Amino acid sequence: MRLRETQHYLFKAPFCDVHYLLDVGEMRLRRLYVVARGSATRGVAVDSENWVASLLEEYFTTAAFPDRLPWKLFDFSWCNAEMLRFYMNVVQIPPGSTVTYGEIARKVFGSSRYARKAALYLARNRIGLFIPCHRVWRRESPGGYTPGGPEIKFLLVQWEKIKRRN
């Protein structure tokens, strides 16, 4: 996998956009700036962009979110009950660990034959990092869809392993 030394990424959080720089050489992620999205905050605290930014700051520092995220503040109107149950299982994958599409499908749907369904649900994930789709891989490689491609999936998992060890 060949990446440039530094790459800029845009992370679309529930209520704002977070632009961050990935320093590949030092395996360092750092938040650059947060831009709030107007009407997307429907019924959420006024400083929701600060809330999202502080959660992301914690992730970038420790490679993990708090044990209990305030899920009620997220807008899940874009997914059905089955998708929500699936996402809550993906959230339980520990930082720095990976599972295959088949493994998560077996756990949630009862059979690894639903691996494509798992991949489809992950491709529809609108709150990446919070629902860590980068921890779900193909059997042999990161593969699958993630903003930034398979390289960023690989890099995020490796970065989480390093952060969790320290």
C-alpha positions in Angstrom: 0.0 0.0 0.0 1.5 3.3 -1.1 0.2 6.5 0.5 1.5 10.1 0.2 3.5 11.3 3.3 0.6 13.5 4.4 -3.0 13.3 3.4 -6.0 15.5 4.1 -9.3 13.9 4.9 -12.8 15.1 5.5 -14.8 13.3 8.1 -18.5 13.9 8.0 -19.7 13.7 11.5 -23.4 13.8 12.4 -23.7 17.6 12.8 -20.5 18.9 11.3 -17.6 18.3 9.0 -14.2 17.7 10.6 -11.1 18.2 8.4 -8.0 16.4 9.6 -4.6 15.7 8.4 -3.1 12.2 8.5 0.6 12.1 8.9 1.6 8.7 7.5 5.2 8.9 8.6 4.4 9.4 12.3 1.1 7.5 12.2 -0.5 10.6 13.6 -4.0 11.9 13.1 -4.9 15.4 14.1 -8.0 17.4 13.8 -7.6 20.6 11.8 -10.9 22.3 12.0 -14.6 21.8 12.5 -17.4 23.3 10.3 -21.0 23.1 11.6 -23.8 22.1 9.3 -26.9 24.4 9.8 -30.2 22.5 9.9 -28.6 19.1 10.5 -28.7 19.6 14.2 -32.4 19.2 14.5 -33.2 19.2 18.2 -29.6 18.8 19.4 -27.7 21.1 21.8 -26.5 24.3 20.2 -22.8 23.4 20.7 -23.2 19.9 19.1 -20.2 20.6 16.8 -18.1 21.1 19.9 -19.4 17.8 21.3 -18.6 15.9 18.1 -15.2 17.6 18.0 -14.4 16.7 21.6 -15.3 13.0 20.9 -13.1 13.0 17.8 -10.3 14.6 19.7 -10.5 11.8 22.3 -10.4 9.3 19.5 -7.4 10.9 17.9 -5.7 10.9 21.3 -6.6 7.5 22.6 -7.8 5.5 19.6 -11.1 4.9 21.4 -14.3 6.7 22.2 -15.9 6.7 25.6 -17.5 3.4 26.6 -20.9 4.9 26.3 -21.6 7.3 23.5 -24.8 9.3 23.8 -26.4 7.6 20.8 -29.7 9.5 21.3 -28.0 12.6 20.0 -27.3 10.9 16.7 -29.9 11.1 13.9 -30.5 7.5 12.8 -33.6 8.3 10.7 -31.7 7.1 7.6 -31.6 3.5 8.8 -34.1 0.8 9.8 -34.1 -1.3 13.0 -32.0 -4.1 11.5 -29.3 -1.7 10.4 -29.3 -0.1 13.8 -28.9 -3.5 15.5 -26.1 -4.3 13.0 -24.3 -1.0 13.7 -24.5 -1.5 17.5 -22.7 -4.8 17.0 -20.0 -3.2 14.8 -19.4 -0.6 17.6 -18.4 -3.5 19.9 -15.4 -4.4 17.8 -12.4 -3.4 20.0 -10.0 -0.7 18.6 -7.1 -2.2 16.8 -9.1 -5.4 16.1 -10.7 -6.6 12.9 -13.4 -9.0 11.9 -14.4 -10.1 8.4 -17.7 -9.3 6.7 -18.7 -12.9 7.1 -17.9 -13.0 10.9 -20.0 -9.9 11.6 -22.8 -11.2 9.4 -22.8 -14.5 11.3 -23.0 -12.7 14.6 -25.8 -10.4 13.6 -27.8 -12.2 10.9 -27.0 -15.8 11.9 -25.1 -16.8 8.7 -21.9 -15.7 7.0 -23.9 -15.9 3.7 -25.1 -12.4 4.6 -21.6 -10.9 4.2 -22.7 -8.8 1.2 -25.6 -7.4 3.3 -23.0 -6.5 6.0 -20.9 -4.8 3.4 -23.9 -2.9 2.0 -24.8 -1.7 5.5 -21.3 -0.6 6.2 -21.2 1.3 2.8 -24.3 3.2 4.0 -22.7 4.1 7.3 -23.1 7.9 7.6 -21.1 8.3 10.8 -17.8 6.6 10.2 -15.3 6.4 13.1 -18.3 6.5 15.5 -19.5 3.3 13.8 -16.0 1.9 13.0 -16.5 0.3 9.6 -12.7 0.4 9.1 -12.5 -2.6 11.5 -14.5 -4.8 9.2 -12.3 -6.4 6.4 -12.4 -8.9 3.6 -10.8 -12.2 4.5 -7.4 -11.4 3.0 -7.2 -7.6 3.0 -8.9 -4.4 4.2 -10.9 -4.1 1.0 -14.4 -2.7 0.9 -15.5 0.9 0.9 -14.1 3.5 3.3 -13.6 7.2 2.5 -9.9 7.2 1.6 -9.9 3.6 0.3 -8.6 0.4 1.8 -5.3 2.1 2.7 -7.0 4.3 5.3 -8.8 1.2 6.8 -5.4 -0.5 7.2 -3.8 2.6 8.5 -6.5 3.4 11.0 -6.5 -0.2 12.5 -2.6 -0.1 12.7 -2.8 3.3 14.3 -5.3 2.1 16.8 -3.1 -0.9 17.7 -0.1 1.3 18.3 -2.2 3.8 20.4 -3.8 1.1 22.5 -0.4 -0.4 23.3 1.0 3.0 24.5 
